[in-house]
């Protein structure tokens, strides 16, 4: 409940004074849109072409960057909410996820010497992967200063930024992973193209 309360507060404090722009559909780039509803000051549109529901008109990209870095709800998520569920998520989500991806890489004969986790959060995925493959060069990309600090405390190299701003890692990784992030990004297609640049051909 506290997280939702802080989210409503942050929506007002971080975004109420921002100019909002109508954007095309994030799924198909269609422009035949219909207003659906508003939540916490954010209007949502429905794409008549593909059926995607998405937030538009929306604040500028920079406002979201600042929100993910510094908002009170982000701090609460990192310092209070996530620690309470972290070990349950490790057992129920991250360990099976690592096993599945490890098996997939073996099947495809992909040998992961360099790994990037985009939106790494607490670094649990990297931690579990490193237990299976101790020699992996594992890098976390995490924009939240609170979560980035946690990743660093676990010994991982951290790039504290959104992935769209990261430079110097083109064609770097054998495997790039990203979980529970796509629904938060400003432009999904641009985001996926950025991930593609990070992975070797």
Beta strands, then each sheet from edge to edge (+ up, - down):
strand 1: 33-39
strand 2: 42-47
strand 3: 53-55
strand 4: 114-118
strand 5: 137-141
strand 6: 157-159
strand 7: 175-178
sheet 1: 1+ 2- 3+
sheet 2: 6+ 5+ 4+ 7+
end
